Amino acid sequence: MNSKKVNRIFLAVILLHIAVVVLLGVLSPFFTLTIVPNFIISQLIVLAPALIGVLLSGENLLKLVGFRKIKISSVLMIVLFTFLAMPLTTVINAVSMLFVDNTVVAISGDILEIPFFVMLFIIGFIGPFCEELIFRGIIYQGYKKSGTGLQALLLSALLFALMHMNFNQAAYALVIGMILVVLVEATGSLWSSVLFHIIFNSQQVCLMYLYKAMGMESFEEAQAQITPDIMLTAISGYLIIAAVTTTLAGCVLAWIAKNEKREENLRAVWTARKNKTGIPMITVPLLIAIVLSLSYMSLDFILY
């Protein structure tokens, strides 16, 4: 697996996503999918091209993505690292909401109609596992074989952001994608990013159902009442919290890398090295995929 193959896989993901959206739009007068099959289809759209790409390349999937054991002490620190990183993503999400609606809030009504444990399993476990297998596993590791660690980090994070196909989630997914790469390098195992992603998604699901239990079901109405001035005030205050917790998260990450004896691997992410394969990181299929995804996101923003 290399950058050229990874870029083709991502183009296939974007084309498949657009094709499924068009097909469901054509069939909408006859039936409408509920939130559960929608989530499952969205994961299959990303998973199928990636797995087929690995199969055609003849590589060993488990060896490629790197599901290695992690020390229990590191696991506990990954949990702490996850919660310390959350304020930064909250700030970025809030900043994006100055320009676009919160996508998760927009579908919260549909989510809350489904039993809690069903949505927790789908959003909190299935989604994170599939996305980490693909983006920090297949895609990031593929890019690492063709370019520098920093190039692989940035490109894999960009693709992770664009995969969400909306500007709100793409904003904080870009940062999460970079955080998860350095976490994988600090531990040497994809399990670390899977754990981070599970905790991150699960807490969002739990909060939604907690708010519902407290009688706060109309998230869209609540969002509509938040003015830009209120949002800016909230961002200003939360930015200070995020600055502190992100600094602490960096210290925890360094501790994890030392505990797993991977300080050099973590530093290597930022160290430039020559592209020995001669395969370009950015190819025509990638550029087409980026243009298509940004066009789709822009059209979705204009229409909805």
Secondary structure as UniProt FT lines:
FT   HELIX           3..27
FT   TURN            28..30
FT   HELIX           35..57
FT   HELIX           61..65
FT   HELIX           72..96
FT   TURN            97..99
FT   HELIX           103..106
FT   HELIX           108..112
FT   HELIX           116..121
FT   HELIX           122..126
FT   HELIX           127..132
FT   HELIX           133..139
FT   HELIX           140..144
FT   TURN            145..146
FT   HELIX           149..163
FT   HELIX           167..187
FT   HELIX           190..213
FT   TURN            214..215
FT   HELIX           219..224
FT   HELIX           228..259
FT   TURN            260..261
FT   HELIX           263..268
FT   TURN            269..270
FT   HELIX           284..303
//
